[in-house]
Amino acid sequence: MSSVQRSKNAGTMLELWRAPGGAGDPIGCITSTYTFAPSLFDEQCLARFLEIDSEPNREDLAFLLEREARLGGVYAGVLVDHAMAGVEHSLRWDVLPVRIQGGKQHAKLSLLRWSKCIRVIVASANLTEQGYRSNFEVAVATDLTEEGVGAALIVECTRFLESLVSFVPGADRHPSQVKRGRSFLSDAVVCVQNWAKSQRHETIRRHLVCTIPGNAESTARSTLEELIAVCRSRGNSPQHVRVASPFFDMNGETDVATRELCKRMAYGRTRQVTFALPTDRGQYKPGDVPRLCAPVALVKTARNYAHQIAVEVLPFVEDKNVRPWHAKMIALTNDSYVALMTGSSNFTCAGLGLSPNRNAEANLVAIADRIEYGREAGAISAIWPNVQCVPDPDAAEWVGPNKTLIEEENASNLAPPYGFLFATFEAGDNACLILHLDAERLPQEWSLHSVQGQVVSQLLTSRDWKQGGSLSAVKVDWASPAAPEKLIVRWLTFEAFLPLNIEDSRLLPPPTQLEQMTADDMLGVLAASDPSAAIRTWSRSHLQSVDFDEELDSASPVELDPLRRYELGSTFLHRIRRRARVLMQVRENLERPAWGRQALEWRLHGLIGIEALASRLFKEFTHADGSANEALLSLADFLIVLREVNYQSAPGALPKGEFDTIFRNFLGRLADVYKQKIRASAESVSTEALNFWERVVQLCQS
């Protein structure tokens, strides 16, 4: 047979970030990658996860506000190799640089959580445009709901991500970004354990197999050892193994990965090893001399341990587009089972965990028993790509690494010296940067710089640090309310980016465009059943250019139209009734389940939250021309509505007792703040209105 047909299950990986039907509200996500394109994660992955409908390139303001409103109440974090972190960032999500001495953070594992569904994605693709749009990649998504399957797998994935967090520099100092990541993962485990009580039997068993070096918090793991253990749990060792990988070790006559794999295959049976390899000459056709991007040591080593050796050529072109092969797959079969491993591990010692210097890798194994009339084993086998067999491997050209991928896989970014642990931005009135250092691992001379557009400014030098007492945590004053765009560390003749995370995102300044949002605009957003749609509507009307003046072009000027002079909508009673209806909708939205403390805090303190709305209503009071009483009554009505909030919890949501404690304390403080502010302007309102206001304040503080 000259080829094996690939199953028609290809799809867009970005769509895996979109919620399945009935998933509920987004709670948070965490993902890991080696190379990293922050704009792809921010504008494509997160936008789908949060169901943002605005287009970042066409609706900049709408996208910005919609993202800010949605992302503030959820968690988002990226575990990225320390050499690839810090180039760009958004302080609305965390960058967690993973530092593995002698190896890479190479795993591509994502955990997405909604209120009614948890999804894990195990993939070969980095979070880059090339990985998500250009290469041949493989990704497998597993969903867990209260009635579904997959609880054990999701717990395995969560535990692996927790082990990655332990490799973040300074994790033992418990910085805010590490605490946020660990809290999100531990909450996901609790949720899974609650859902796991009603699990059904799985016909295709799935297991996470990993490579990771050991440290004080985790034990060293080997993908190859765990893969073989999974196979042996269903029967004997594999007889036939097929390997598809874009990269291999290129350093000797013996390929260690091939040798170790063959030694773990079945004894006393016919062993068959097949290598599916990329080529650098486009699509291979029978009769061509293939140029194989791999070392000939693969075949030479396999012949020492296996009975049958075959070589296949992987696809290079699809739909007339050049698509370099970047997927990693190993298929293993025996008389009793069929197994397929997909994920991040290249067929190398570092990827499979066969050497002391190993990467962090994550792979998914799907395994099914061979049973009469069963379809599962065939379904797994059908995933293997469409390949062309090479009749004479010895006549092929073995050209070494794949040049189309070498730049991505061997990215040359420098990481900061080990003495630079992490940097935190503290926003607010007294904004500052906190730099955490390990004095014993710092270079003799170094300097820290900020980047704002084209301007690079020196913030701190090793001399300043030593004169200040060589502290492990150094405070650097920052004059601007906005954080630096980037931080650069320079030493000797080198420089590297240092990731920056926020201490408390609630203190970040709002976008300047938000200042033009009135109290009624903000009420409309907070009262809407779809706040994102309300934000898009406001931003579009806010940016809309006016082509004509309605007052000038109207056939009936305003002052001559008696119906417009006495329009009902402008009367006091109508305005009060309309705002009362909207306030009731705000209260109903506040009573909805909050999926964690962060979500509640964002409802109260977010850019478009209760605190911001109170500020807008007070602004109306201070700018009221002859209608201060009306403005004060509106502020009083707002507090009354807040006092009547009766939170409705749900399984997995913030408990009612915790909500009430946080909310009542918030309401009491809010009432006291505006009590003091109103007293300063008491002469502008009537005694009756002021007495009513103070009675409302007293109720809110009781």
N, C-alpha and C positions, 0 to 999 in steps of 0.2 A: 504494500500500500504506500502510495507516494505522499499522502497528506492526511491529516486529521482535522476534521471540520470544527471550527470554533462555534460555541453556542451563541445565539443572537440575544445576548443579555447586556449588550453595551449600553451605557447611558452617560449622562452628564453628572460628574461627581459633585458639582456645585449643588445639584438638586437634592443630594443627600442631606444638606443642611436645612432643607425646608421641612416644616412639621408635617407629619402624616395626619390624616383626618382624625379629628377627635383628640388630638394630643394635649389640648388645653393651653394655658398660658406659659410662656417661656420663663424658666427659672434660672438657667445658667448653662455655660458650656466651658469646657477646657479641652485644649488640643495640643498635640506635640508635633514638632517638625524639625528637620535639619536646616535646610535653607528656608528663607522666609521672605515673603512679600507682604508687608503690613497692609498695603492698600487693598490687596486681594482679600485678606481676612476681614478688613474693616468694611469695605464697600460691597463685597459679594457674599462671603460666608455669613458674617453677622447679619447682613441685611436680610438674607433668606431666613436665618434662624429667628430673627425678631419680626419677620413679616413686614418689613419696611417696603412700601410701594413706591416711594419717591426715587427718582434716578439721580445719582450723585453728580453726574455731569450736566444734566439739564435743569435740575431743580435743587441747586446747591443749598439754599436756605431751608427748603422743605425737608431735604434729606438730613441736614444738620440737626434741625429741631426735632424731627421724628426720631432720629437715632438717639439724641440726648434724652428725650422723654422715655423711650423704651429701654435704653441700656442702663439708665440710672438705677432701675429696680431689679436688675439681674446681674449675675456674675459672669465675667468672661476673662479667660486667661490663656496664655500661650506659653508652653514649655518649649524653648528653642535652644539649640546648641549655643554655648556662650560666645563662640566666635561670630555667630550670625545675629546676635541680639544687639539692640540699641541703635541700629542704623536709622530707624524711624519708630515713632511710637504715638499712641493716643493714651492720654491719662485716664480715659474711661474704661480701659481694659488693661490687665496686668501682663507684663513681659517677665517671664521667669527663666533666666538663663541657666541652663544645665551644664555643669562643668564636670567632665569625665576625664580624668587624667589618663593620657595614652589612648583615648578613644573619642567617639563622637556620640552626641545625642541624635540618634538616627531613626528613632521610632516615629511612626505616623499614626497616632491613635487619637481619636476624638470621642468625647463623651458629651452628649447633648441631652439636657433634661428639660422637659415640660411638666406641667402639673399632673398629666395623666399618661405620660410616656417617657421612657428613657431609651436613648439610642446610642450605641457605640459603633464607630466606624474604624475599621482596621484597613489601612491602605498602604500602597507603595509610594504614593505621590507626596512630595513636599508641598507646603503651602506657598506655591509660586505659580505664576502664569504658565510656565512651561509644564509644571506638574499637573495642573488642573485643566489645561486647555490644549496642550500640544502632544505630549508623550503618549505612548501605550502604557497605561497604568492599570492596576487592579485595586478595587476597593470593595469591601463587604460590610454592609450595615446590618445590625441586629437590634430589633426593637423589643422592649419589654413593657408590657402593660399589666394591670392588675390581673387580667385573665390570660396573659400570654405565657411565653416560655423564654428562657434565656437568662434567668436570674443569676445562676452560678457564673456564667460568662461575664456578665456586667460587673459582678463583684471582683472577679479576677482582673478585669481591666482597671477598675477603680484602685485596687491594691497596687497594680503596676504603676499607675500615675502617681500614687502616693510615694512610691519608692523613687520616682524621678524627682519629686519635689525635694527629697532629702539630699539631692546632689546640687541644689541651688546654692551658690556661694552665700554664706552667712545665714543659712536656714536655721542653724542652732541658736541664732539671736532672735528668731521669731519676728522678722519684719512683717509689716502689715500685709504685703502682697503674698507672703508665704502663709500667713494665718488665714487669709481669705481663700486661697486655693485649697488648703487642708480642710477648712470648714465646709466648702462646697462638696468636696469628695466624701467627707464623713456623713454629711446629710444625705447624699445619694445612696450610700451603703444602707443607712437606716431605712430609706424609702424602699429599696430593693428587698430588704429582709422582711418588711411588712407585706410586700406584694407576693413574695415567694411562696406564701402558704397555699396558694391555689394553682400551682404550676402543673402543666400537663406534661406527658411523656414526649420526648423529642426523638424523632426518627433519624434525623441527622444530628449527631452530637458535635458540639463546637467547643473548642478549648483554646485559650490564649497560651501561646508558648513564647518565651522571651529570652533575650540575652541582656544581661546587666552585670556590671562588676559589683563586688560586695563593698559595703561600707558599714559604719556603725549602726545603721538602721535597717539595712537590707542584706540578704544573702546573695552571693553571686549565682547567676543563672545562665544556662546554656540552651539556646534554641534547639540545637541538634539533639541534646540529651532529652529535652522535654518532648520533642517531636517523636522520637523513637519510643519513649515511654507511653505516649498516647496510643501509638500503633500496637504496642505489645499488650496494652490493656484490652484490646479487642481480638487478640489472637497472637500469632507468631510474628517475628520480625518481617519486614517487607522483602519481597522477592524482586520486584520491579520498581525502580526509582527513575523519575524523570525530573530534570532540573532545568529551569528557565531563569536566567539571571543576566543583568547587563554588565556586572563587574565580577572579577575573580582576582585571586592573589596571583601576582606575576613575578614571583621571587624564587624560583627553583625548578629543578627537574621533577620533583615530586610535589603534587598538589595535595596539601595536607587535608583540606576540606573533603576532597574526593576520597582520600584514603580512610578518613575517619567515618565517612558515611558508609563506604563499602564494608568496613569491618563490623558495622552494626546491622548489616542485612542478614537474611536467613541463612543458616548453615545447612549443608546437605541438600540444598535445592539449587535450581538453575537461577543464577543472579543476572539480572539484566539492568544495565544503566544507560540512560539516554540523556544527552545534553542538548537542549534547545538554546541556540546561541544567536546573538544579534550579528548583523553584517553591516559593513559601511558602504556597500555598493547598491543600495536600493533593494527592490524585491528580487529574491533569488528565483531563478528559473532552472528547471532540469537541464543539465548539459553545461551550465555555467560553472566556472571555477569560483567557489564562494570565498570571500574574504571575511573570515570569522574573527570577531572581536573578542578573542579569548586566548589563553595559552594552550599550546598543544599538550602541556603537562596533564591536562584534564584526562585526555584519552589514554596517554601513556600510563598514568597512575591507575586508571580504572581497569586496564587490561591485566594488571597484576592481581586484581581481587575479584573481578566479575567474569562471567562466562560470555556474555553478549554485550557489545558496546554499539551504540548508535548515536548519530549526530543529526540534529535537525536545525533548520534555519528559521528564525522567528520573523514575523511580519515587520516590514519597515514602512510601507505605504498603505494608507487606508483612505478610500474616497478621494483619491488623487492628491492627498496631503501627506507630506513626509512626517512620519510619527516615530521618533526614536523609541526603541524598546527600553522601558524603565521598570517594568513590573518584575516582581520576584515571586516565583512559584516553585514548589516541589510537590510532585504527585507520587504517592506510595501505594502499592497494591500488593495484595496477598490473596490466597484462595478464600479468605474469610472476610475481607474488608477492602474498601477503597477510601483513601485519604488524600486530601489536598491541603497544602499549607500555602497561604498567601500573606503578604505583609511587607515588611521593610528590610528583612535580612537578605543581603547579597550572599552569594555562595563564596564566602570568605571566612577566614578564621575569626576575624573581628566580628563579623555579622552573625556567625553561628555560635559564637562563644567557645572557641577552641583554643584560645590563647589568653595569657594573663591580661594583655591589652585588648580589651573588648569594648564594643559599642553598647549603647542601649538600643534594643530592637524590640519590636512587638509584631507578632504574627498570629494569624488565626488558622487553626486546623479544623477542617470539616471532615468527619469520618462517618461512614455508613457501613453496616454489615451487608455482605452479599447474601441475600435471601431470595428464595424462589418467588418470582412475580414482583419482587420489590423494584421500585423505580429510583430510589434514592442513590444507589451506587452509580447508576447510569447518569443521573443528573450531575453528580460531582465530576465524573469523567468528562462530561460534555463541556465543562468550563475551560478545558485546556485550549489554548489558541490554535488557530489554523497555521500549520507548519508545513515546510517542505523538507523531505528527507534527503540527506547527503549520502549518495551511494558509496563514495570513497573518501572518508575523512582524511586519509593520509595525503591525498592530492590537493587538499584545500590549502589556502593561504591563511596562516594563523597570525593575525596582524596586531594583536594586543588590545589595549583599552579602546573603548568606544569613544572616538573623538567628538561625536555629537553630544555626549553627556559629560565629558571629562571636566568641563568648567563647573558644572553644577555640583557634581559629586565630590570634586576636590577643591571646593571653594577656598580661596586663599585669605579670607578675612582674618585679621589678627584679633585675638581676644585681649582684654586688659590683663596686666600682670595679676598674679594670684592674690596679691595683697589688696586689690580693690574688690571689695565684697559686693556692695550695692549702694545705690543712691536713692534717696527719697525726697520728694517735693512736698513741703508743707504749705498749702495755700492759705489765703486769708489776708487779714490786714497786715500781719507781720510775716510775709512770705519768706521762706528760706529753703535752702538745700541742706540735707543731712547726708554726709558722706561717711560710710562705714568702712574701716580699714583693718587689715591684719598687718601690724607693723613689721613682723618678722619676715614677711614675704614681699615687701615693697622694694622696688629698685632704689638705688642711692639717690638719684635725681629724677623728679617727675613733676608734671604740672597738669592741672585740670582746667578745661576750657568749656565755655558754653557757645552754642551756635544759634544765632537768630538771623534767618535769611542768609545774607552773605557776610554778616558780621560775626567774627570769632573773638570772644573776649576771655581773657585769663581770669580765672576765679580763685585759684589756690595753687601754691607751689610747695614742693617738699621743704623748702626753707621756712615758709610761713608755718607749715604744719609742725616742724620741729621747734620753732620759736614759741608756738602755742602750747607746747607740752607733749607733742606726739600722741594725741588722744586717739582712741579707737573709733570715736564718733565725732566728726567735725561739723560745726554749723557754719554755713556760708550764707550771708544775707543776700536777699534777692529783691530788687526794687520793683519789678514788674508784677502785676497780679497774675499774668500768664506765665506758665512754666517755660523753661528753655526748650527749644525745638530738639536739640541734641546735646549730649555731653561727650567731650573727647578727652582721653587721657594720652599724654605724650611722655615718652621716656627714650633716652638715647636718640636713635634716629627713627623711632617707630611711633605710631599712634593707633588708637583703637577707640571704638565707641563704647560708652558705658551706659547700660540700660537705666532708665529713670522711671520710677513708679510713684503714685500719689499716696499720701498718707490717708487723706479723707477727701473723696471726690466731691462731696457735698459742698466743700468750700471753694471749688473752682468758680471763677467768675462766669456769669451767663453770657451767651453771645450778645453782642451789642444790639443786634436787630430785635432781640426780645424786649428791649426797653420800650419799644413802640406798641407792645401788646397791652391793650386796655384791660380793665377789670372784666368787662363784658366778654372780650375776646377770650380771656383766660377761663372765665366761667363756662363758656361754650366748649372749650377743650375738656375741662374737668368733668363736665356733665355728659359728654358724648359717650354713646355706647362704643364708638370706635374713635378714641382720641387721636390716633394717627391720621385718620381721614379729616378730622377737624383741624389738625395742624396743617395738613396740606392745603386745605381750603383757605385757611387764614394766610398762609405764606404766599399762595398764588394771588389772592386779592391784594395782599400787601405789596407785591412786586408789580402788579398789573399797571401798565401805563395808561393814562387817561387821554383819549384822542379828542374828546370834546367836553365842553363845560355844559353839564345838564341844565344849569340855571340860565345860561345864556341862550342855549339852542332850543329850549322848550317853547312850545307854542303859547303856553300860559305861564307867564312869570309867576314866581312864588307869591309875591305880594299881591297879585291880582286873582289868585286862585283861592276861593273861600274854602274848598274842601281840604287843600293842603295847609291852609292857615290854622285849621282846627283838626288836624289829623289826630286820630285817637291814640296812635302809638306814642305821641309826645306827651300825653297827659301823665300826671303823677301816679294816679291809680293804676293805669295800664302798665307803667314801668315797674311798679312795685309787684303787681301780680305776675308779670312775666319773669322777673328776677326770682320771685318765690318759687315758681315752677322749676326754674333752672337749679336753684339751690337744693330742691328736693332730689333732683337727679344727681347732683354732686354727693349728697348724703348717701344715696343708694350705691353709688360707685365706691364710696369709702367703706361701706358695709360688706363689700365683696371680699372673699378670702384673700389674704395676703400670703404669698408663698415665700415666707421667710422675713426676718427682721429687716434686711436690706430693702426689700420691696416696700414695707411699711414706711421706713424712714424716707424713702424716695417720694412716696405719696405725700408725706408731710413737708419735707424740706427740699424737694427737687426743684428743678428749674421752672416747671409748671406744676407747682404743688400748692398745698394749703397755705403754707407760710408766704409764698410768693403772691397768692391771691389776696391774702390779708394786707400785704404791702400795697397792692394796687387799689384796694378799697379805701385804705387810709389816704392814699394819694388823692383819690377823688374828694375826700373830706377836706384835705388841705387846700385843694384848688377849686373848691365849690364857690361859685359866685352867687350869693344869695340863697343857696340851697344846702347849707351846711347841715341843717336838721335832717333833710332827706338822706344825705350821705352818711350821717351818723346812724340813722335808723337802719340803713342797709348794712353797715358794719355790725350793728347789734343783731340783726336778723341772721347774719352769717354765723355769729357765735352761737346763737340759739340752735341753728341747724346742726352745728358741730356737736353741741351738747346732746342732741337727740340721736347721734349715731349709735346704732345697735349692731355691732359686728357679727357677721355670720361666718363661723369657721367651717372647715371641711377637712376630711382626712388628708394628712400631709401638710396642711397649711398651718400658719401661726395660730396657736391656741387662743381662745377668747380671753382667758385670764391675762396672758402676756400682752395681747393687743390692748386690752382696756388699761392696763398699767401704763404702757407707753403713751397711749393716746390721751388719757386723762392728764398725765403730767405735762404733755405737750400743750393741751388746751389751757391748762391753768397758767403756764408760762406765757402763752400767747396773749391771753386776756390781760395779764398783768402788764405786759409790755405796752399794749395799746391803751390801757387805763392811764398809764403815766403820760403817754403822748397826747391823749385827748385832753387831759387836765391842763396841759400847756396851751391849749387853744380853746379853753372853755368859754371864753367871752363871745365866740362866734355862734354859739348854739343857745337855744332856749333852755330855761330851767327844767321844763317837763322832759325834753329830749335827753338832757344830761342825766336826770334822775333815772329815767328808764335805762339808759346805757349802763349806769353804775349798778343797777339791780341785775342786769344780765351778766355783767362781769363777776358779780358776787356769786351768782349761780354757777358760773363756769369754774370758779375757784373752790367751790364747796365739795 
